[in-house]
């Protein structure tokens, strides 16, 4: 089955940078939309950034100018470069993918996943 695995989180000081990575595993033909959500302690999960299969990006207002989303279709991966990090960026960051076309080895047919989440990676920004 298709799985999304995030990496790159950690503890940094304000003003520093982190780069998050998310790779989808499996026999994947393509992914329509990829992106990142985050969930801060005591808050609802919110959209951070998305990138379409055609490379069109969208960002939450709070991260515009500081974060950059990109993807590598050959690797079925999406990245989030986070610069000038602030304490309010502290959250668990979740990778997501929409419209996944893949080969299901168990059934021997091409299948589709409408939406899938990664397990999340912790980002903590404090002085």
Buried (B, 14 or more C-beta within 10 A) or exposed (E): EBEBBBEBBEEBEEEEEBBBBBBBEBEBEEBBBBBBBBBBEEEEBEEBBBBBBEEEBBBBEEBEEBBBBBBEEEEBBBBBBBBEBEEEBBBBBBBBBBBBBBEBEEEEEEBEBEEBEBEBBEBBBEE
